[in-house]
Amino acid sequence: MTANSRIHSRFFPSFAAGTWALVVILMACGRDQPPTAATPGRDSLRYATGFRLQREGTVTRVTVTYPHLNATEGYSYLLVPKGTTPPQTDKQTTIIEVPVSSLVCTSTTHIPLLDYLGGSHVLIGFPTTDYISSPVMRQRIDAGKVADLGIDKGMDLERLFSLKPEVVMGYTMTKDLGQLRKISDLGIPVVINAEYLEKHPLGRAEWIKLMGALLGREKQADSVFAMIENEYLRTQALVTDTRKPTVFSGIAYGDGWFLPGGQNYAARLLRDAGYDYLWQADSTQGYLELSFEAVYTRAKHADYWIGVASYTSRAEIKNTDSRYALFDAFQNKRVYSYNARTGAKGGSEFLELGYLRPDLILKDLVKIAHPQLLPRHTLYFHRALP
C-alpha cells in the first residue's frame, strides 16, 4: 500500500470509499458506545476507549488497550520525567522519558496533535512528507527540518536510526507490527496510536491527550479537547427538533458500492448532524458492499449524497457511469465531497485534521442540511460539486 492510499484509507472511513475500501472496512469496526462519564483510573478520558492514562506518583502509565482490530492484549508505557530514576516495572512495559523533544510520526492524523499543542518543532521525520498539509509543518519540511523517510511500509530504517528520535508514534492494523517491530528492535520506543478504532468522533479527538502526556503538555491537551467537545455538543444540540433529510454515501467501484453500515462512525456523524441515513437501521459496524441497483432502489429519492471519493464534479461522476445522474440528489445539485482543502503538495486537509476536529465536520454537515442553524459558518472541509 502506498503512503497516499494509506493516508486516505485510514483517516476518514466515514465517507471515503474507493480502491481502499476493504482496508477501511477493517478500520471502521469499532466497539461499544463509550461511557459519557469518567471511570476510575481514567479520570481525564470521557469518550476514548482504546487507551488509559493513569498517574502513579510522578510518572504516568499509558495503556493502549485496543491497538488493532480484534486485539486481545495491548501495550503499556511508563512516562518518566527526564532526570529521574524510573521505577521497577515488568519487561512488557516500555519506559519513555518525557517531555519528548524529538519524534517521528507515521500518519498525517498525528500532525494536528503536535500543531494544536505547540509541539510542531518536535517532529523530525515522517514517511512521504508530501502528504502533510499543515502549513506549519510544510515550512519545517521546506526548511529541511523534517526528514522524508520513504513509504511507510518501506521506511528507510537506517536514516530513521540516524535521526535518533526519542519516540516513534505508529499505528497497526494487526498484531504483526512489521516495520514498527524493527524500529523497536533498534532501541527506539514505539507508541501505538489506535485512534482510528474509536467509534465516537470525540473518542478519536481525545487521543490528543496521549500526545499531551508525551510532550508534557497535559493541560493544553485538556483545554484543546474541551473546546472541541463543547463545539461538537453545542452543534449537535441545534438539530434536536429539526426535520431529518435523507442521505446516502459512497460510490460504486467495479461490481460493488461501498457505504457505511448503520453502526459505523460515519452513520454516527450523520445522525448527530440531523440526517436520516438510509442504512441507519443496519447493525453493521464496518462497511456494506451492495450492488448499484440495491443502492439506487433505496436512495434514488434521497435528499443528499455526501462523500463521493475523489470526484471533483458531477460531470466527472456522470462520465464514469451515466446511471449516477438518475439520483434525485445528483439532479438537484446536492452532491458533496470533503476535498475542499488540500495542502501545498496535494495532501487532503480533511484526512489530516478531521480526526482531531470532528466539530468542524459536524458543522459542515449541519450547514449543508440546515443552513439556517449555522448562518455564520462557511463550509470548511466539504463543498458542493458543480
C-alpha positions in Angstrom: 0.0 0.0 0.0 1.4 3.4 -0.9 1.6 6.2 1.6 -1.1 8.0 -0.3 -3.6 5.2 -0.1 -2.6 4.5 3.5 -3.4 8.1 4.4 -6.7 8.1 2.5 -7.9 4.8 3.8 -7.1 5.2 7.4 -8.1 8.8 8.0 -11.8 9.1 7.5 -13.5 5.8 6.7 -16.8 7.5 7.4 -17.2 8.8 3.8 -14.1 7.6 2.0 -14.9 4.8 -0.4 -12.8 3.6 -3.2 -10.0 1.3 -4.0 -9.0 1.3 -0.4 -12.5 0.3 0.8 -11.5 -3.1 2.1 -8.9 -1.6 4.4 -11.5 1.0 5.5 -13.9 -1.8 6.4 -11.5 -3.2 8.9 -10.7 0.1 10.4 -14.4 1.1 10.8 -15.1 -1.8 13.0 -15.1 -0.3 16.5 -16.6 -1.4 19.8 -19.5 -0.5 22.0 -20.5 3.1 22.8 -18.0 4.6 25.3 -19.2 5.9 28.7 -20.1 9.5 29.0 -18.8 9.9 32.5 -15.3 9.4 33.8 -14.5 6.0 35.3 -11.9 5.1 38.0 -8.3 5.2 36.7 -9.4 7.1 33.5 -10.2 10.5 35.2 -9.5 12.6 32.1 -11.0 10.4 29.5 -14.7 10.5 28.6 -15.0 9.1 25.1 -11.9 7.2 24.1 -11.9 3.5 24.9 -8.7 2.4 23.3 -6.3 3.8 25.8 -5.9 4.8 29.5 -3.8 7.4 31.3 -3.1 6.8 35.0 -1.0 8.9 37.3 1.3 6.9 39.6 3.1 9.5 41.7 5.5 11.4 39.4 5.1 9.1 36.5 2.2 8.4 34.1 1.2 4.9 32.9 -0.2 4.8 29.4 -2.1 1.6 28.4 -3.1 1.2 24.8 -5.9 -1.4 25.5 -7.1 -1.9 21.9 -4.2 -1.4 19.5 -5.7 -3.1 16.4 -8.8 -4.8 15.2 -9.6 -8.0 17.2 -6.8 -7.3 19.7 -6.8 -9.4 22.8 -3.9 -7.6 24.5 -2.5 -4.2 24.5 0.7 -2.2 25.2 1.9 -0.5 28.3 4.2 2.6 28.6 5.6 4.3 31.6 6.2 8.0 31.1 9.0 9.1 33.4 10.2 12.7 33.9 13.7 13.2 32.4 16.4 13.3 35.0 14.6 10.9 37.4 15.2 7.2 38.1 12.4 5.1 36.6 10.6 2.7 39.0 10.9 -1.1 38.7 8.5 -2.4 36.1 7.8 -5.5 34.0 9.6 -6.3 30.8 6.4 -5.7 28.8 6.3 -2.1 29.8 8.2 0.5 27.7 10.0 3.3 29.6 9.8 6.7 27.9 11.4 9.8 29.2 9.2 12.9 29.0 8.8 15.5 27.8 9.7 14.1 24.4 11.8 16.6 22.4 12.2 14.6 19.1 9.5 12.5 17.4 8.8 10.5 14.2 5.2 10.1 13.3 3.8 7.7 10.7 0.3 9.1 9.9 -0.9 12.6 8.9 -3.5 12.3 11.6 -0.8 12.7 14.2 0.3 16.0 12.8 -2.5 18.2 14.1 -1.9 16.8 17.6 1.5 18.4 17.5 0.3 21.6 15.9 -2.5 22.2 18.4 -0.2 21.7 21.3 2.5 24.0 20.1 4.8 21.0 19.5 5.3 21.1 15.8 9.1 21.6 16.3 9.3 18.1 17.9 8.7 16.3 14.5 11.9 15.3 12.8 10.8 12.6 10.4 7.8 11.3 8.5 7.2 8.8 5.7 6.3 10.6 2.5 6.2 14.2 3.7 4.3 15.4 0.5 1.1 14.2 2.1 1.4 16.6 5.0 -0.9 19.6 4.6 -0.2 21.6 7.8 1.2 25.0 6.8 3.4 25.0 9.9 4.8 21.6 9.1 5.3 22.4 5.5 7.5 25.3 6.5 9.6 22.9 8.6 9.8 20.4 5.8 10.8 23.1 3.3 13.5 24.2 5.7 14.9 20.6 5.8 13.9 20.1 9.5 11.7 17.1 8.8 13.3 14.1 7.1 11.3 12.2 4.4 11.7 8.5 5.4 10.0 7.0 2.3 6.8 4.9 2.0 5.6 3.8 5.5 5.9 0.1 5.0 9.3 0.5 3.3 10.7 3.2 5.6 14.4 3.9 5.4 15.3 2.5 8.9 18.9 3.4 8.5 18.0 7.1 8.1 15.4 6.9 10.8 18.0 5.5 13.2 20.4 8.2 12.3 17.8 10.8 13.4 17.8 9.3 16.9 14.2 10.2 17.7 13.2 9.7 21.3 9.9 8.1 20.2 8.1 6.9 17.1 4.3 7.1 17.0 2.9 4.4 14.8 -0.3 2.6 14.1 -1.0 -1.0 13.2 -3.9 -3.0 11.8 -2.8 -6.4 13.0 -0.7 -7.8 15.8 2.2 -8.1 13.3 3.9 -4.8 13.8 6.0 -5.1 10.8 8.3 -2.1 10.4 7.4 -0.9 13.9 8.8 -4.1 15.4 12.1 -3.5 13.6 12.2 0.1 14.9 11.6 -1.2 18.4 14.4 -3.7 18.0 16.7 -0.7 17.2 16.1 0.5 20.7 13.7 3.3 19.7 10.4 3.3 21.7 7.3 2.9 19.6 4.0 4.2 20.8 0.9 2.8 19.1 -1.8 5.3 18.3 -5.1 3.5 17.6 -7.3 6.5 17.3 -8.9 5.1 14.1 -10.7 2.3 16.0 -12.7 4.7 18.2 -16.4 4.7 17.3 -17.3 8.0 18.8 -16.0 11.1 16.9 -14.9 12.7 20.2 -13.2 9.5 21.1 -10.8 9.9 18.2 -10.2 13.5 19.1 -9.4 12.6 22.7 -6.2 10.9 21.6 -4.6 14.4 21.7 -4.3 13.7 25.5 -1.8 10.9 24.7 0.3 13.3 22.7 -0.1 15.8 25.5 1.3 13.3 28.0 4.3 12.6 25.8 5.1 16.3 25.3 4.4 17.2 28.9 1.5 19.4 27.8 -1.4 17.7 29.5 -3.2 20.9 30.5 -3.0 22.2 26.9 -4.4 18.9 25.6 -7.2 19.0 28.1 -8.0 22.6 27.0 -8.0 21.8 23.3 -10.2 18.8 23.7 -12.6 20.7 25.9 -13.0 23.3 23.2 -13.6 20.6 20.5 -16.1 18.7 22.8 -18.1 21.9 23.6 -18.3 22.9 20.0 -19.4 19.4 18.9 -22.1 19.0 21.6 -23.3 22.6 21.0 -23.7 21.9 17.3 -25.3 18.5 17.9 -27.9 20.2 20.2 -29.0 22.5 17.4 -30.6 19.7 15.3 -32.6 18.1 18.1 -36.0 19.2 16.8 -35.3 19.6 13.1 -36.6 17.7 10.1 -34.2 14.9 9.1 -33.4 14.9 5.4 -32.4 11.6 3.9 -28.8 10.9 2.9 -26.6 8.3 1.4 -22.9 8.0 0.8 -20.1 6.3 -1.2 -19.6 5.4 -4.8 -19.5 2.2 -6.8 -16.2 0.5 -7.8 -16.4 -2.5 -10.0 -19.4 -4.6 -9.0 -19.7 -3.2 -5.5 -21.0 0.0 -3.9 -19.3 0.5 -0.6 -21.2 2.5 2.0 -21.2 2.8 5.8 -23.1 0.3 7.9 -25.6 1.7 10.4 -23.3 1.5 13.4 -20.3 2.9 11.5 -18.5 6.1 12.6 -20.0 7.8 9.5 -23.5 6.9 10.5 -22.9 8.4 13.9 -21.8 11.7 12.4 -24.7 11.9 10.1 -27.1 11.1 12.9 -25.6 13.7 15.1 -25.9 16.2 12.3 -29.6 15.7 12.0 -29.8 13.4 8.9 -31.8 10.3 8.3 -29.1 8.0 6.9 -30.9 5.4 4.8 -28.9 2.5 6.2 -29.1 3.7 9.8 -31.1 0.7 10.9 -28.4 -1.7 9.8 -26.3 -3.3 12.6 -23.0 -3.4 10.6 -20.1 -1.5 12.2 -18.0 -1.7 9.1 -19.0 -1.2 5.5 -21.7 -2.7 3.4 -20.9 -3.9 -0.1 -24.1 -3.6 -2.2 -24.9 -3.6 -5.9 -25.6 -0.4 -7.7 -29.2 -1.5 -8.1 -29.7 -2.1 -4.4 -28.4 1.4 -3.6 -30.4 3.1 -6.3 -33.6 1.4 -5.2 -33.3 2.8 -1.7 -31.6 6.1 -2.4 -32.9 7.3 -5.7 -35.1 9.9 -3.9 -32.6 10.8 -1.1 -32.2 14.5 -0.4 -28.4 14.4 -0.2 -25.4 12.4 -1.4 -22.4 13.1 0.8 -19.0 11.5 0.2 -18.0 10.7 -3.4 -14.4 9.8 -3.0 -12.1 12.0 -5.1 -14.6 13.1 -7.8 -14.5 16.9 -8.4 -17.6 17.5 -10.4 -21.0 15.9 -11.1 -20.0 15.7 -14.8 -17.0 13.6 -13.9 -19.2 11.3 -11.9 -21.7 11.0 -14.7 -19.0 10.3 -17.3 -17.9 7.3 -15.1 -21.4 5.9 -15.1 -24.5 7.6 -16.6 -26.7 5.9 -14.0 -25.4 8.3 -11.3 -27.4 11.1 -12.9 -30.6 9.3 -12.1 -30.4 10.0 -8.4 -32.5 13.0 -7.2 -29.6 14.3 -5.2 -27.5 14.4 -8.4 -30.2 16.2 -10.4 -30.8 18.7 -7.5 -27.1 19.5 -7.2 -26.9 18.1 -3.7 -23.7 16.1 -4.1 -20.9 16.9 -1.7 -17.2 15.9 -1.4 -14.9 16.5 1.5 -11.9 17.6 -0.5 -12.4 21.4 -0.4 -9.0 21.9 1.1 -5.7 20.4 0.0 -2.1 21.0 1.1 0.7 22.5 -0.9 1.7 19.1 -2.2 -1.9 17.8 -2.7 -2.5 16.2 0.6 -6.0 16.2 2.0 -6.6 18.5 4.9 -9.8 16.7 5.7 -7.9 13.4 6.0 -5.3 15.0 8.2 -7.2 17.3 10.5 -10.7 15.6 10.6 -9.9 13.1 13.4 -9.0 15.9 15.8 -11.7 18.3 14.6 -15.0 16.3 14.3 -16.7 19.5 15.4 -15.8 21.1 12.1 -17.0 18.1 10.2 -20.3 18.2 12.2 -20.7 21.9 11.5 -20.2 21.3 7.8 -22.8 18.6 7.8 -25.3 20.7 9.7 -24.7 23.7 7.4 -25.4 21.5 4.3 -28.7 20.2 5.6 -29.8 23.0 8.0 -28.1 26.2 6.8 -30.3 28.4 8.9 -28.9 26.9 12.1 -25.4 28.0 11.4 -25.7 31.2 9.4 -22.1 32.3 10.1 -20.4 29.0 9.3 -18.7 28.6 6.0 -18.1 25.0 4.8 -14.6 24.1 5.8 -13.9 20.6 4.6 -16.9 20.0 2.3 -18.1 21.5 -0.9 -21.0 21.0 -3.3 -19.8 19.5 -6.6 -20.6 21.8 -9.6 
